[in-house]
Amino acid sequence: MLPAPDGSPGHLAWSMNLTAPFLAAIAKLLSGATVRWHECQPDTCQRVYFANHTSHLDALVLWASLPGEIRNLTRPVAAKDYWSKTRLRRYMAQCFHAILIDREEIKVHQSPVDVMIREIGKTYSLIVFPEGRRNPGEEMEEFKSGLYYLSKKRPDLELVPVYIDNLNRVLPRGEFLPVPLLSCITIGPPIWLEPNESKAEFLKRAREAVRRLKDV
Amino acid sequence: MPSVWIACLTLAQLPSTSTRLDARTNILLGSVLVLLGVAYFVGRALRRQPESTANPAVVRTFNLRVRAWWMMFAILIAGLLMGYVATVVLFGLISFWALREFITMTPTRRGDHRTLFWTFVVFTPLQYVLVGLREYGLYTVMIPVYASLFIPARIAIAGDPKRFLERVAKIQAGLLICVYCLSHAPAILSLELTTGSPEARWIIGQDAQRQPIYGSNASVLFFFVLIVQLNDVFQYLWSQLLGKRIIAPQINASRTWEGLIGGTLSTMLLGMLLSWATPFGMFWAGLISGAVALAGFAGSMTMSGIKRDRGVKDYGTLVSGHAGVLDRIDSLCFAAPVFFHLTRFFFSKL
């Protein structure tokens, strides 16, 4: 049993522990996701899974396609304005232990990276989408700098690239009804921030690590 | 080996009153079970052979095929034991999965999203509901007429004119092949079988009260699936043995004229030998098997053409690295309407 994140009342915790595997099963069924671990093994060590972002389902499906015991230790980072809008969204966000980040109001000591580091402690892993927003086009956008600062403050975290294929056709931007096509999730070998590596170099390398998985 | 025969005989002697599977169906099922068992152990033995005696790629393909047959066998048995509706539902799920693979492989545009939603969520289940309700008049026209008209209209309303006809054709072809055609296989179970003339029901014997025992549609459906699958094998074997003239090298390099002719003749012979499982009689069983063999061949060629156009080897490779559902049922899809209509027209009460 996990404590419900962000201090929600305890009586909801048990129902979430029941709903979470159910949500994961639906997500897997709908997206028909095949998961390929390429030069990387599932592990409960602390990791940051970073992926390309093309659909609202990305976080849910990537989270669902991790093995159960790892899934319980992995928390997607999601936008607060979207995921706290309705009661259902709030409930779902709590089910998969999402860390909600305020995109509008970024304070000095409450920067998103600080929040993430505080929330994961010494146990949890993260799912992040460094492109920042859902990408409408074919090519991936430039990565935002969060991944770099995260890695700088916590160099022990394994940075695991993930490429999500075809999920944008299951639920494209602006649609609310998914079409059950088949998608594919490729999880690649971890990278780390090299000593003396500049921010731009690192972000370029991280982006390349995700893009490379498209062809394996 | 004796134990297998005993199992076979027990299957054959199961009472035909309690289940829909009569003695003939049980004999057919038992023989296939034995064949599959043999194939399984042959595959296992081949896997242990050194590479010099057995080509590992061929052995792998063989073992994948055998595994798919076991799946198919299990699905058919489960469906037949649970009845008509269950068989229709199981075939519906196979259609759904095949359509999923088909559309995943063919690129669509953003504007097609709502149309695809209709295709998956409305037309596919509706076709199988109509088959389940035995509404012959509706399920023969629903997809070729109404869905085929709806799809271009819905795409037009979405407002994206780019490659309009091509996109419409892709979705129509997927729906027609994966859903419409395949739905004719479970529909075989809904026919009232006769021995040729409209009044003569297919009777295979008399029970203790001298009441007629009607032949079972299950054995006819099983006959059909068996013929189609073995036709694939025969065509492959004849191609390997004698194959010289490749039909269309750019479409499928392993299909030869020798394989087509040898395979079709072998399938006709097999159909005649198995005609006791059907109401057709030897002559017609041979002819229908021939038609099924040609349709199965056409299906494999068509699907190869689509795959080559998309530059993939198997429908499954996109997804999990081995052949997908559509690779296994392509010939079944094309042969199902042919077999259904021949049986319906010549051997059932219309």
Interface residues (C-beta under 8 A of the other chain):
Chain A: G32 T34 N166 R169 P172 E175 L177 V179 P180 L181 L182 C184
Chain B: F96 R100 E101 I103 T104 T108 R110 H113 R114 L116 F117 F120 V121 L318 V319 S320
